Amino acid sequence: MNALLEKPDTVVPTEEDTALATASSRILANAKPETELTVHLDNGQTLLLPKAVTRLLSHILAEMAHGNALTLIPVHAELTTQEAADYLGVSRPYLISMLDGGTLPFSKVGTHRRIRFNDIKAFKEIKDKAREAAMQALVEQAQELNMGY
């Protein structure tokens, strides 16, 4: 199992959670971005949530509606090599070769390498954009050659 899924604060939605998330996600999707959200607790208290929470909550509900497990990772968090490899979808030995080759910055805690989540996320975004550009170039080439795509 993925190391991130083994964290105690990972939420794996049940079927009931998925159904509730689907309904809630649809309602929230129709709300204006500047809408302030309030939460009414069972004890009668009402919480006013920051506007920035609306977008985050919308993403969380959409993922839960698809039955996906969720773990919130603070951007300043440091990941182990296994967690970073899982996030990137690569093997741990391959990630370590990237670290040792200087592709990604890391720090050491004793003998253990730690990678900042910000660095991993930025690296993944760059690689995803490059992959998308390469796919787009292939599509354009296939269209120019009338390959039926």
Beta strands, then each sheet from edge to edge (+ up, - down):
strand 1: 37-40
strand 2: 46-49
strand 3: 78-79
strand 4: 107-109
strand 5: 112-116
sheet 1: 1+ 2-
sheet 2: 3+ 5- 4+
end
